[in-house]
């Protein structure tokens, strides 16, 4: 497993959040999650303009092993879904913290970020 980036925030359901300079957040799944899923063959992403509360199911990732819900790590409105995943869902496998990002949100409750784990907390959670 690759190193867990320290500049991200994590949910115990294996989503990560990166806060951008403009206050928006980018969401993806962790390397641990993509490895557990196996080869990803399809990603159903949320539509821009839709709003979700923290913990709402908002996307689905399908692999050769299973389909898994993706949960909104914080509340907000979807700004963009990663268009590259439509043609190449395997980007989530090859670059989960980079080109394999899923969607971006305009947070409606930015203080929810503080409820997420840091990299050390996430590393401990997946070791248990």
C-alpha positions as CSV (number, residue, x, y, z in Angstrom):
1,X,0.0,0.0,0.0
2,X,1.3,3.4,-0.8
3,X,1.8,6.1,1.8
4,X,-1.2,7.9,3.1
5,X,-1.0,11.6,2.1
6,X,-0.8,13.8,5.2
7,X,-2.5,16.8,3.5
8,X,-5.8,15.1,3.2
9,X,-8.7,14.3,5.6
10,X,-10.3,10.9,5.8
11,X,-13.6,9.1,6.7
12,X,-13.7,5.7,8.1
13,X,-15.6,4.6,5.0
14,X,-12.4,5.3,3.0
15,X,-13.2,8.6,1.3
16,X,-10.6,11.3,1.4
17,X,-11.0,15.1,1.2
18,X,-8.6,17.8,-0.1
19,X,-9.4,21.4,0.7
20,X,-8.6,23.6,-2.2
21,X,-7.4,27.2,-2.1
22,X,-10.9,28.5,-3.1
23,X,-12.5,26.6,-0.2
24,X,-14.0,23.9,-2.4
25,X,-13.1,20.3,-1.6
26,X,-12.1,17.4,-3.8
27,X,-13.2,13.9,-2.9
28,X,-11.8,10.5,-3.8
29,X,-11.3,7.1,-2.3
30,X,-8.2,5.9,-0.6
31,X,-5.5,3.6,-1.9
32,X,-6.6,1.1,0.7
33,X,-10.2,1.2,-0.6
34,X,-9.3,0.8,-4.3
35,X,-7.0,-2.1,-3.5
36,X,-9.8,-3.8,-1.6
37,X,-12.2,-3.3,-4.5
38,X,-9.9,-4.6,-7.2
39,X,-10.1,-3.6,-10.8
40,X,-12.6,-0.7,-11.1
41,X,-14.8,-1.0,-14.2
42,X,-17.5,1.7,-13.7
43,X,-18.0,4.8,-11.6
44,X,-21.4,6.4,-11.2
45,X,-20.7,10.0,-10.0
46,X,-23.1,12.6,-8.6
47,X,-24.5,15.3,-10.9
48,X,-23.2,18.9,-10.5
49,X,-25.8,21.0,-8.6
50,X,-27.0,18.2,-6.3
51,X,-26.5,18.7,-2.6
52,X,-25.7,16.0,0.0
53,X,-25.5,15.9,3.7
54,X,-22.4,14.4,5.4
55,X,-22.7,10.6,5.2
56,X,-25.2,10.5,2.4
57,X,-24.5,7.9,-0.4
58,X,-23.7,10.0,-3.4
59,X,-21.8,7.8,-5.9
60,X,-21.2,4.2,-6.7
61,X,-17.9,2.4,-7.7
62,X,-18.2,-0.9,-9.4
63,X,-15.3,-3.3,-9.6
64,X,-14.9,-6.8,-10.8
65,X,-15.5,-7.9,-7.1
66,X,-18.4,-5.7,-5.9
67,X,-20.3,-2.4,-6.1
68,X,-19.6,0.1,-3.3
69,X,-21.4,3.2,-2.3
70,X,-19.3,6.4,-1.8
71,X,-20.5,8.7,1.0
72,X,-20.3,12.5,1.1
73,X,-17.4,13.1,3.6
74,X,-18.9,16.6,4.3
75,X,-22.1,18.3,3.4
76,X,-22.2,20.4,0.3
77,X,-23.2,20.9,-3.3
78,X,-21.5,19.0,-6.1
79,X,-19.5,21.4,-8.3
80,X,-17.9,18.9,-10.7
81,X,-17.6,15.2,-11.4
82,X,-14.3,13.9,-12.7
83,X,-15.0,13.6,-16.5
84,X,-11.9,11.4,-17.0
85,X,-13.5,8.6,-15.1
86,X,-16.2,8.2,-17.7
87,X,-13.7,6.8,-20.2
88,X,-11.1,5.4,-17.8
89,X,-12.6,4.4,-14.4
90,X,-9.3,2.5,-13.7
91,X,-7.7,5.9,-12.9
92,X,-9.2,5.3,-9.4
93,X,-6.9,2.2,-9.2
94,X,-3.8,3.8,-10.7
95,X,-3.9,7.2,-9.1
96,X,-6.5,7.4,-6.3
97,X,-5.0,10.6,-4.8
98,X,-4.5,12.3,-8.1
99,X,-6.2,11.8,-11.5
100,X,-8.6,9.3,-9.9
101,X,-10.4,11.9,-7.8
102,X,-14.2,11.5,-8.0
103,X,-16.0,14.9,-7.5
104,X,-15.6,18.3,-5.9
105,X,-18.0,20.0,-3.5
106,X,-18.8,23.5,-2.3
107,X,-19.0,22.8,1.4
108,X,-22.2,24.0,3.2
109,X,-20.7,23.2,6.6
110,X,-16.9,23.5,6.3
111,X,-16.6,22.9,10.1
112,X,-17.4,19.2,9.3
113,X,-13.9,18.8,8.1
114,X,-12.8,18.8,11.7
115,X,-14.9,15.6,12.2
116,X,-12.7,13.7,9.7
117,X,-9.5,11.8,10.5
118,X,-6.0,13.0,9.7
119,X,-3.6,10.6,8.0
120,X,-2.4,9.1,11.3
121,X,-5.9,8.4,12.5
122,X,-6.8,6.8,9.1
123,X,-3.7,4.7,9.1
124,X,-4.6,3.4,12.6
125,X,-8.2,2.7,11.5
126,X,-7.2,0.5,8.7
127,X,-4.6,-1.4,10.8
128,X,-7.3,-2.5,13.3
